Amino acid sequence: MTGRPERARLAPAPPSRFRLPRRSSGVLDQGERELALGHARALIEAPTAPYCEDGPYALVEEFARSHPGFELERDEHANLLVTWKGTRKRAKSEPLLALSAHLDHPAFHYAGKRGGRHQARLAGGVPARFLPGARLRFFEAGGESEALATARIARVLRTADESVRVELEHFAGRARRGMFGVFDLPSGTIRGGRLHARVCDDLMGAAAILSTLQMCARAGIERPLLGIFTRAEETGFVGCLGLLKSGALPAGTQVVGLECSPRRSTARVGRGPVIRVGDKQSIFDPELTLELEEAARTLTERVPGFRFQRALMDGGSCESTAYNHFGTRAAAVCLALGNYHNCGPDGRIAPEFVGWDDYEGLVALLFELARGSGKASPRAKIEARLQRIWEREYNLLSTSSRRLRRGEKR
């Protein structure tokens, strides 16, 4: 008998449901909404893990190859750069706008058997107290999308190197070194205006980039736009660091980092995308942040249903900190995220969730930013406003200054 061995029959994956909410904020037309849904669904249905981003990676590559007007590059660390070339050549003095998101999510690397029991190592930040009892579904890195095995986490093991290793029980299927395990949750379900998914962070950011790139191509936007898709963010911005150290970014690139960040009292799910002024490590580029706010206000004037938020999202760190540290100007926009890294409110693993209108608003905001080339800069507007104030109030300041310097009584 020849051929590959028959796969073991595993319990079916939890069902998903992808259907656009009937209610729309109006920031995208129906065709654009379906486009945004298509990219989101394709990406979040593709299992991913740090260093095993093959599924979403292949989707990004296929997008760039199948749509005219795009260039695809890989740096030496296999980060992907997809460029909409624009309908005119970029001047050397003109900054190149880039949108950046990562393709991984916390997951597990299968570590073989020890003492007759299957083990796996956690890659990414999930507190150990949430893990016991969680169910996993294992896939082959670089292989088919069909699962190889399922298991349940029996307990968390102590390790000398402070990594998180788990012991598995109820293991079914084929064990193979190199496979990775994801939480056995629905890939995606849209209900009540929210998307509940095994992975929102940060495949929804990646989906927003693909949607924006495609909208730029459809509209024939003059300004070039670069989409950056990094790897291994969840283990410490490793792919992004490789990109920056390799010098692969064109000179003059300005980056808007996209993320799903833990919701805050000042940044709530369902109230629009969040212009993120900083994370728990740093504050982002102020001038580029102003450009984002200007695009958001312009969009608000044109589309009454568009809402946005502005907040310091200090629930975690994002790649914009790394970009700025290495001298690449970076700002950020995020989606307020519930159940960050699948940590549910009852101490159990649960789907992450974002507001669907927030996601559509994010796509609309990025498209507005991309097509806003040539408008007066927000910095110039601020400078003009300050000058008007100075001219209006100068006489009062000058007169009162002379009096105070002479020591006159009021």
C-alpha positions as CSV (number, residue, x, y, z in Angstrom):
1,M,0.0,0.0,0.0
2,T,1.4,3.4,-1.0
3,G,0.7,7.0,-0.2
4,R,0.4,9.0,3.0
5,P,-1.2,7.3,6.1
6,E,-4.8,8.1,6.7
7,R,-5.3,10.9,9.2
8,A,-6.9,10.0,12.5
9,R,-10.5,11.1,12.8
10,L,-10.6,14.0,15.2
11,A,-13.5,15.8,16.9
12,P,-14.8,18.5,14.5
13,A,-13.6,22.0,15.0
14,P,-16.0,24.4,16.7
15,P,-18.4,25.9,14.1
16,S,-18.0,29.5,12.8
17,R,-20.4,32.0,11.4
18,F,-19.4,34.8,9.1
19,R,-22.2,37.1,8.1
20,L,-22.1,40.9,7.9
21,P,-24.2,42.7,10.5
22,R,-27.3,44.2,8.8
23,R,-26.7,47.5,10.5
24,S,-23.9,49.5,9.0
25,S,-22.2,52.7,10.2
26,G,-22.0,53.8,6.5
27,V,-18.2,54.3,6.5
28,L,-17.8,51.6,3.8
29,D,-20.2,50.8,1.0
30,Q,-21.6,47.3,0.6
31,G,-18.8,46.2,-1.8
32,E,-16.1,47.5,0.5
33,R,-17.8,45.8,3.5
34,E,-17.8,42.5,1.7
35,L,-14.2,43.0,0.7
36,A,-13.2,43.7,4.4
37,L,-15.1,40.7,5.5
38,G,-13.4,38.4,2.9
39,H,-9.9,39.4,4.0
40,A,-10.8,39.1,7.7
41,R,-12.4,35.7,7.3
42,A,-9.6,34.2,5.2
43,L,-6.9,35.3,7.6
44,I,-8.5,34.4,10.9
45,E,-9.5,30.9,9.6
46,A,-5.8,30.2,8.9
47,P,-4.1,28.8,12.1
48,T,-1.0,30.7,13.1
49,A,1.7,30.7,15.8
50,P,5.0,32.5,16.3
51,Y,7.5,31.1,13.8
52,C,4.6,29.1,12.2
53,E,2.8,31.9,10.3
54,D,2.6,29.8,7.1
55,G,-1.2,30.0,6.7
56,P,-1.7,33.8,6.8
57,Y,1.7,34.3,5.1
58,A,0.5,32.3,2.1
59,L,-2.7,34.4,1.9
60,V,-0.7,37.7,1.8
61,E,1.6,36.3,-0.9
62,E,-1.3,35.2,-3.0
63,F,-3.0,38.6,-2.6
64,A,0.1,40.4,-3.9
65,R,0.5,38.0,-6.8
66,S,-3.1,37.9,-7.9
67,H,-3.8,41.7,-8.0
68,P,-2.1,44.0,-10.5
69,G,-0.2,47.0,-9.3
70,F,1.5,45.4,-6.3
71,E,5.1,44.5,-5.6
72,L,6.0,41.7,-3.2
73,E,9.3,41.5,-1.3
74,R,10.6,39.3,1.5
75,D,13.4,40.5,3.8
76,E,16.0,38.0,5.0
77,H,13.8,37.1,8.0
78,A,10.7,36.3,5.8
79,N,8.8,39.4,6.7
80,L,6.5,40.4,3.8
81,L,6.5,43.8,2.2
82,V,3.6,44.5,-0.2
83,T,3.7,47.8,-2.1
84,W,0.9,49.5,-3.9
85,K,3.0,51.4,-6.4
86,G,0.6,54.2,-6.9
87,T,-0.2,56.0,-10.1
88,R,2.7,58.4,-10.0
89,K,6.3,58.1,-9.0
90,R,7.1,59.1,-5.4
91,A,9.5,62.0,-5.1
92,K,12.6,61.3,-3.1
93,S,11.7,63.9,-0.5
94,E,8.2,62.5,0.0
95,P,7.8,60.1,2.9
96,L,6.6,56.6,2.1
97,L,3.5,55.7,4.1
98,A,3.5,52.2,5.5
99,L,0.9,50.2,7.5
100,S,2.3,47.4,9.7
101,A,0.7,44.3,11.4
102,H,2.0,41.0,12.6
103,L,0.8,37.5,11.4
104,D,1.2,35.5,14.6
105,H,-0.8,34.9,17.8
106,P,0.1,33.2,21.1
107,A,0.1,29.4,20.5
108,F,2.0,26.2,21.4
109,H,4.9,24.3,19.9
110,Y,4.7,20.6,20.3
111,A,7.7,19.4,22.4
112,G,7.4,15.6,22.2
113,K,6.9,13.0,25.0
114,R,8.5,13.0,28.4
115,G,7.7,10.2,30.8
116,G,5.2,8.9,28.4
117,R,3.2,12.1,28.3
118,H,2.8,14.6,25.5
119,Q,4.1,18.1,26.2
120,A,4.0,21.5,24.5
121,R,5.7,24.9,25.0
122,L,3.8,28.2,25.0
123,A,5.0,30.8,22.5
124,G,3.5,34.2,23.5
125,G,2.0,35.8,26.5
126,V,-0.9,34.0,28.1
127,P,-0.9,33.8,31.9
128,A,-0.4,30.2,33.2
129,R,-3.5,30.3,35.4
130,F,-5.7,30.3,32.3
131,L,-4.2,27.2,30.7
132,P,-5.3,24.1,32.6
133,G,-8.3,22.6,30.9
134,A,-7.9,24.5,27.7
135,R,-8.3,22.4,24.5
136,L,-5.8,22.6,21.7
137,R,-5.9,21.7,18.0
138,F,-2.5,20.9,16.4
139,F,-1.4,21.7,12.8
140,E,1.7,21.0,10.8
141,A,3.9,24.1,10.1
142,G,4.0,24.6,6.4
143,G,1.6,21.8,5.9
144,E,-2.1,21.4,5.2
145,S,-4.8,23.3,7.0
146,E,-6.3,20.1,8.3
147,A,-5.5,19.4,12.0
148,L,-3.2,16.6,12.9
149,A,-4.2,16.1,16.6
150,T,-6.3,17.4,19.5
151,A,-5.5,17.5,23.2
152,R,-6.3,19.1,26.5
153,I,-3.9,20.9,28.8
154,A,-3.7,18.8,32.0
155,R,-1.3,21.1,33.9
156,V,1.4,23.7,33.7
157,L,5.0,22.5,34.3
158,R,7.8,24.4,36.1
159,T,10.9,25.0,34.0
160,A,14.3,26.2,34.9
161,D,14.4,28.8,32.0
162,E,11.1,30.4,33.0
163,S,9.4,29.3,29.8
164,V,5.9,27.9,30.0
165,R,5.6,24.2,29.3
166,V,2.4,22.2,29.5
167,E,1.5,18.6,29.9
168,L,-1.3,17.3,27.6
169,E,-4.0,14.7,28.2
170,H,-6.7,13.2,26.0
171,F,-4.3,13.4,23.1
172,A,-5.9,12.1,19.8
173,G,-4.3,12.0,16.4
174,R,-0.7,12.0,15.1
175,A,2.1,13.5,17.0
176,R,4.8,15.2,15.0
177,R,7.7,17.4,16.0
178,G,7.4,20.8,14.5
179,M,3.6,21.0,14.7
180,F,2.0,23.8,16.6
181,G,-1.2,24.0,18.6
182,V,-3.8,26.7,18.8
183,F,-6.8,27.0,21.2
184,D,-9.6,24.9,20.0
185,L,-12.1,27.8,19.6
186,P,-14.3,28.9,16.7
187,S,-12.2,30.6,14.0
188,G,-14.9,33.4,13.9
189,T,-18.5,34.2,14.7
190,I,-20.2,37.6,14.1
191,R,-23.1,38.3,16.4
192,G,-24.5,41.4,18.0
193,G,-22.2,43.7,16.1
194,R,-19.1,42.0,17.4
195,L,-16.6,39.5,15.9
196,H,-15.7,36.7,18.3
197,A,-12.6,34.8,17.1
198,R,-9.8,32.5,18.1
199,V,-7.5,35.2,16.8
200,C,-8.3,38.9,16.4
201,D,-4.8,40.1,17.5
202,D,-3.4,40.8,15.0
203,L,-4.9,39.2,12.0
204,M,-7.6,41.9,12.0
205,G,-4.8,44.4,11.6
206,A,-3.4,42.4,8.7
207,A,-6.9,42.2,7.2
208,A,-7.3,45.9,7.4
209,I,-4.0,46.4,5.5
210,L,-5.1,44.1,2.7
211,S,-8.5,45.8,2.5
212,T,-6.8,49.2,2.3
213,L,-4.3,48.2,-0.3
214,Q,-7.1,46.7,-2.5
215,M,-9.2,49.8,-2.1
216,C,-6.2,52.0,-3.1
217,A,-5.8,49.9,-6.3
218,R,-9.5,50.1,-7.1
219,A,-9.5,53.9,-6.7
220,G,-6.2,54.4,-8.5
221,I,-4.7,56.3,-5.5
222,E,-1.7,58.3,-6.6
223,R,0.3,57.9,-3.4
224,P,2.3,54.7,-3.0
225,L,1.4,52.6,0.1
226,L,3.5,49.9,1.8
227,G,2.0,47.0,3.7
228,I,4.3,45.4,6.2
229,F,3.5,41.9,7.6
230,T,5.9,40.9,10.3
231,R,6.4,37.6,12.1
232,A,7.0,36.4,15.7
233,E,5.7,39.6,17.3
234,E,4.3,37.7,20.3
235,T,7.7,36.6,21.4
236,G,9.1,40.1,21.6
237,F,8.8,41.9,18.2
238,V,11.4,39.4,16.8
239,G,10.4,39.7,13.2
240,C,10.1,43.5,13.3
241,L,13.5,43.7,14.9
242,G,14.9,41.6,12.1
243,L,13.3,43.9,9.6
244,L,14.7,47.0,11.2
245,K,18.2,45.5,11.6
246,S,18.3,44.3,8.0
247,G,17.7,47.8,6.6
248,A,15.0,46.5,4.3
249,L,12.7,49.5,4.7
250,P,13.0,52.3,2.1
251,A,14.5,55.5,3.3
252,G,11.9,58.0,4.6
253,T,9.3,55.4,5.5
254,Q,6.7,56.4,8.0
255,V,4.8,53.6,9.7
256,V,1.4,53.3,11.2
257,G,1.4,50.2,13.4
258,L,-1.9,48.3,13.6
259,E,-2.8,46.2,16.6
260,C,-5.7,44.8,18.7
261,S,-5.0,46.2,22.2
262,P,-6.7,45.4,25.5
263,R,-9.8,47.6,25.9
264,R,-9.6,50.4,28.5
265,S,-12.2,52.7,30.1
266,T,-10.9,55.4,27.7
267,A,-11.0,53.0,24.7
268,R,-14.1,50.8,24.5
269,V,-15.2,48.1,22.1
270,G,-17.8,49.5,19.7
271,R,-16.8,53.2,19.8
272,G,-14.6,53.3,16.8
273,P,-10.9,52.6,16.0
274,V,-8.5,54.0,18.5
275,I,-5.7,56.4,17.5
276,R,-3.1,55.1,19.9
277,V,-0.8,57.8,21.2
278,G,1.5,55.3,22.9
279,D,1.8,52.0,24.7
280,K,3.2,50.9,28.1
281,Q,6.7,51.5,26.9
282,S,6.7,54.7,24.8
283,I,4.8,57.6,23.3
284,F,4.6,57.6,19.5
285,D,5.5,60.1,16.8
286,P,3.4,63.2,17.5
287,E,3.3,64.6,13.9
288,L,2.2,61.4,12.4
289,T,-0.4,61.0,15.1
290,L,-1.7,64.4,14.2
291,E,-2.0,63.3,10.5
292,L,-4.1,60.4,11.7
293,E,-6.3,62.7,13.7
294,E,-6.7,65.0,10.8
295,A,-7.8,62.1,8.6
296,A,-10.2,61.0,11.3
297,R,-11.8,64.4,11.5
298,T,-12.1,64.7,7.7
299,L,-13.8,61.4,7.6
300,T,-16.2,62.4,10.5
301,E,-17.3,65.5,8.5
302,R,-18.0,63.4,5.5
303,V,-19.6,60.3,7.1
304,P,-21.6,61.1,10.3
305,G,-21.6,57.4,11.3
306,F,-17.8,57.3,11.7
307,R,-16.5,57.5,15.2
308,F,-13.0,57.3,16.6
309,Q,-11.2,57.3,19.9
310,R,-7.8,58.6,21.0
311,A,-6.1,57.0,24.0
312,L,-2.9,55.8,25.6
313,M,-3.2,52.0,25.2
314,D,-0.9,50.8,28.0
315,G,-2.2,47.3,28.2
316,G,0.7,46.1,26.2
317,S,3.5,47.1,23.9
318,C,3.4,47.2,20.1
319,E,5.9,47.3,17.2
320,S,5.6,51.1,16.9
321,T,7.8,51.3,19.9
322,A,10.5,49.3,18.0
323,Y,10.1,51.3,14.8
324,N,10.6,54.6,16.7
325,H,13.5,53.3,18.7
326,F,15.3,52.4,15.4
327,G,14.7,55.9,13.9
328,T,11.7,55.0,11.8
329,R,8.9,57.5,12.6
330,A,5.8,55.5,13.7
331,A,2.3,56.2,15.0
332,A,-0.4,53.6,15.7
333,V,-4.1,52.8,15.4
334,C,-5.7,49.8,17.1
335,L,-9.0,48.0,17.7
336,A,-10.1,47.9,21.4
337,L,-10.0,44.2,22.2
338,G,-11.9,42.0,24.6
339,N,-10.5,38.8,26.1
340,Y,-7.0,39.8,25.1
341,H,-4.9,36.8,24.2
342,N,-8.0,34.6,24.8
343,C,-8.1,35.3,28.5
344,G,-11.8,35.3,29.4
345,P,-13.3,37.0,32.4
346,D,-14.0,33.8,34.3
347,G,-10.4,32.7,34.2
348,R,-10.9,30.4,31.2
349,I,-9.7,30.5,27.6
350,A,-12.3,32.2,25.4
351,P,-12.5,33.9,21.9
352,E,-11.1,37.4,21.6
353,F,-13.6,40.0,20.3
354,V,-13.7,43.3,18.6
355,G,-16.5,45.6,17.3
356,W,-17.2,45.0,13.7
357,D,-18.0,48.7,13.1
358,D,-14.6,49.4,14.7
359,Y,-13.0,47.2,12.1
360,E,-14.8,48.8,9.2
361,G,-14.0,52.2,10.6
362,L,-10.3,51.3,10.8
363,V,-10.3,50.3,7.1
364,A,-12.1,53.6,6.2
365,L,-9.6,55.6,8.3
366,L,-6.6,54.0,6.7
367,F,-7.9,54.6,3.3
368,E,-8.6,58.2,4.1
369,L,-5.0,58.5,5.4
370,A,-3.6,56.9,2.2
371,R,-5.5,59.1,-0.2
372,G,-4.8,62.3,1.8
373,S,-1.4,63.0,0.1
374,G,-0.9,66.7,-0.8
375,K,-3.2,68.2,1.8
376,A,-1.9,70.8,4.2
377,S,0.0,69.1,7.1
378,P,-1.6,69.2,10.6
379,R,1.7,70.7,11.8
380,A,1.2,73.7,9.4
381,K,-2.3,74.2,10.7
382,I,-1.2,74.2,14.3
383,E,1.6,76.6,13.5
384,A,-0.9,78.9,11.7
385,R,-3.4,78.8,14.6
386,L,-0.7,79.6,17.1
387,Q,0.5,82.5,15.0
388,R,-3.1,83.9,14.8
389,I,-3.3,83.7,18.6
390,W,0.0,85.5,19.0
391,E,-1.0,88.3,16.6
392,R,-4.4,88.8,18.3
393,E,-3.0,88.9,21.9
394,Y,0.4,90.5,21.3
395,N,-0.5,94.0,22.3
396,L,-2.1,92.9,25.7
397,L,1.0,90.7,26.4
398,S,3.4,93.5,25.5
399,T,1.7,96.2,27.5
400,S,1.3,94.0,30.6
401,S,4.9,92.9,30.3
402,R,6.3,96.4,30.4
403,R,4.2,97.2,33.5
404,L,5.3,94.1,35.4
405,R,8.9,94.6,34.5
406,R,8.8,98.2,35.8
407,G,7.2,96.9,39.0
408,E,4.0,99.0,38.6
409,K,1.0,98.3,40.7
410,R,-2.0,96.8,38.9
